[in-house]
Amino acid sequence: MLNILIASDLHAYVPSEKSGEPSCLVAQNTNASGHPDIIGEMGKTILTEGLRVDWILCCGDMADKANPIAQDFAWRRLADLKTTLDAKLLLGTVGNHDVDSRLKFSDFDPKGALQRLVPAFPGLDEATCDRYWSRNFHLWEEGNVRLLNLNSAAFHGYHSDLADNAASIEYLHGRVSQYTIDKIITEISSKKFDVNILLTHHHVYRNDMIYDLDLSEMVYGGRLMDALTKTTKSSWLVIHGHQHFPDIFYGRSKVYPPVIFSAGSLSATLSSPLSSLATNQFYVISLETDLSKAGEWTPSGVVRAWHWTAHRCWERSPSNHNIPFEIGFGCREKPESVAAKVAKVVRESSRPVLNMEEIYAIVPEFRYLIKEAVDDVIEKLPVLGVKCTRGAVLSESNFRKEKL
Amino acid sequence: MTALFESYNARFIEPKTVGETFVLRDREFSLLCEQNNSLLVGPRGSGKTTLLKMLKVGAQIGWKYPKQAKVLRRFSFAAIYVGADRQFDLVVKAIHLNDKYSNILDLLSKCLLATRIKFACLDTCREILDQKLQNLEFLSHQHVKYSLEMEVNCCKALAKTWDLGEPALSFLEIRSLLQLQLAEINRFIDRLKFDEEPPTAGSLIDHSPYLTHTPVHACLTFVDAFNTAFKVDDKIWALCIDELEIMPASLQEYLFSCLRSIDQRILLKLATSPFSSLSWDRSSVARPMPGHDYTPINLSFGRKQDAKRFTARLFDALLLSEGIQYRGRRSSSLGEAVLGPSPIKEAGGDALQREPYKAPNGEHYKRFALLREKDPSFRAFLDQRHIHLEGLQKASESQRAGQARKYIWPVAIRLEYGPTNIFRRPDKSIASRPASRKSVPDVYLGYDSLLTICEGNPRTTIGLLRPLARIFTGTSKPVAHEKQSELLTKTIAKYFSLLSSIQVGDLTQRYGSLIDVLDDIGAFLSKEVNGADFKPEPALSIKIDAATKPPIIEAIGNAMNQGAFVMLSDELGTFDFGSILESRIRLSYLLCPRYHIPLTYGQPINLSTITQVEKEKRRSTLSIRDLFEDAGMDDE
């Protein structure tokens, strides 16, 4: 099992008359400012939960509007978090807000501030960082897991930003070039890994769940995914940010649909219509790396999600959130089939009440269903003679025979 | 507007976090831990909720200080904590709107509290059944052994006695069914508010039998079911009900009367503000008696030194939480390093105060001598009492106490605001110094004075001192008096905006809001200190005498609940809950800078004497600027 903490779209900022309040992460000494120390609270939450974190991934937009002071602050705080949690790896990727596309802070170098960060961005040795900046990607390999870190904002700041239609303004969307795709394919085809992860900022497929028109997806995202899955002959786990819209779903693919993990924003101010659909969250993905446990469903795992509350603390996200606490992903078995298995277990059990862990032990695929599929399973249980009482978080739910 | 005083409210804080940030009031907590009924009385922000929540096992898990945690072994009762919420407010308002249905609304409010208690019982269950407790040194005795069969049996019993309408086998199911009942209660309240022909109490009870459940019944049935199912027959439970004052009057009366008699497996721990408009018949046999039926625990500090000591501890904890490390020799060094010394200290000790009465440079001597020089009435007073300032240093401690110490504060204030502090007007006439709202004199600033002003009230302490601590962060000099003055002024202005919402139902139209009453009291007391003649024994406390009009008493009581007045003694000497008639009170020290009065209290004066004084032209009346500009609304 590999535990990956996801913090996306921090949008840290330096307060000024013009800054507004793009997030609740103010780039100041937390003791002096009176603002909540949300990154410090993340560390406390993880430790209180007794969880181990192996990797910390940041899906971009560390600062708002590429403010170098805020970038430095956010990156250092994430490095502090890595130390607090004794994580092995901290990796970031570039978001559109990380690049000074409009040259507000430099006359000529849109990514200079990022390249000056300490520790070196995106978080590895100098040679690998150089590769990320020169090729727009790098690979990280650990055991049977491979991570492809792709800079989807690589062309921001170098393109016609004065074009008269939005589709032509480079900084309004992500991009992966055919050259980059080719280079990636060349590198990944030499070695086989059980689990493949793509970390990037922009979404690879267009998402019309929030806005009527959104053209900010990664240009050639579909082409990239097609090439990746075709090369590895496996489904990929795609972790991205940008839209501040928490969601887990399966992407389109001819044979190997990827698991798309769309991370919500850690701390950005959410406005309508997004605010009615999303909250500020961070996550720990427990990725199943033991294929004997994952069965035929790879990649699979469990996501723990916490949301920021008005009480200035992180709380486990309840089951009505887009990404709730302890929700799975990976298993694409039909809900009817899983419901039948769960019902059989409950009906045949001698125990009057069964909790989630007891069900998972017998029907492991139930653990790896995404939220909508779990909802479907639970909805089907009453007609199969089983009553499910849902807890505030899914793992606290319990099951019993309908008729006593 | 009231953000300063809402910035810390234990109501919104998880029990575990309360435990982590708790600064123990040893005596009060010990009393609360005793195995008897308690009535916790204190004004807004005095720490009632924190103390009650600290009885919960969930809060005790986060207790930071192992030494103090020993106190947890003192009791083994399991606390069921219930806080009031907005729903009670809705019921209270609905009762006011619909006298016709007050009986049904009384029924619903009792049932609402009963439902809250049921939820709280389940919360406590979760805490004491948690296996982690077994490994916690000071809490393992609270753990109750769990098995699924026990839970099932308990829930089967609860489903029946709580009239849940269907069987339940788990605490989760019980909780889920209670949610349905709660939703139904809200529907009933809405029907009473909006239906032209709402249902009768009888039809409601027929439809939903659980409506007849009283708060104590809810708790009792739970205790029966739990103790039987989990085989802990003798287990004692403490039903802790917070914020009694915002509940409907009938519910307050019911709960208070329960202190008289309740099942022996249940202790009742109630928390409320000091004043209640309920008219308790003090001689009634049914009335619970303090000391017999319950232990009253007053969170106001009777002694200034106790309040200061507690504020100092709070401030130390606050500095620690802000990352300001202690490097001094004494713990007070750190706080004093942040705020700097006050011109007036209660006891000598440092260089500034070592020989304070010694001529010509002792701090007290200089003030006394200056006033002697400027103020003929003070000079006359000294002559009359044969007080020789130059000889004070050599006088014995008891002589100094009689001749000088008790005049330190009046002299300092009189120097600032007395009649001899004159200034020349533009028209070249002479007038007394104008009442400045913008700057607070130094005597009210610095470590000692600000600690006194906080009165041991955690919310005021956090609201006022935390911003000052943050200004100190990264510097090595005490926070400048200008900054302290600015924040204190803002704090007082915000406090006034809070108090201005208290209305006085005065038919004579003399008083609109409580602020008018406060201004009269403040002006009167200020005149006692700063008037034409120096008064050695100024009236600086107030007796609520029988000649005072009831609406004014009620307004003063409500202000006391907000901490604007502090009880010095009451009719029975118990500092109990109820009427404040015949009690002696003083203005909160937080209000003293505004009215130019000393941070001490003096002789009592009848309130009716103050309110019957013909209204003079006010020094200045409260204006919209006080509410908004001083409060720093433009900053927020």
HADDOCK unambig.tbl for C-alpha pairs under 7 A between the chains (distance, minus, plus):
assign (segid A and resid 31 and name CA) (segid B and resid 322 and name CA) 5.47 0.50 0.50
assign (segid A and resid 31 and name CA) (segid B and resid 323 and name CA) 6.76 0.50 0.50
assign (segid A and resid 31 and name CA) (segid B and resid 470 and name CA) 6.89 0.50 0.50
assign (segid A and resid 32 and name CA) (segid B and resid 470 and name CA) 4.99 0.50 0.50
assign (segid A and resid 32 and name CA) (segid B and resid 473 and name CA) 6.22 0.50 0.50
assign (segid A and resid 311 and name CA) (segid B and resid 12 and name CA) 6.72 0.50 0.50
assign (segid A and resid 389 and name CA) (segid B and resid 172 and name CA) 6.88 0.50 0.50
assign (segid A and resid 389 and name CA) (segid B and resid 173 and name CA) 6.03 0.50 0.50
assign (segid A and resid 391 and name CA) (segid B and resid 172 and name CA) 6.67 0.50 0.50
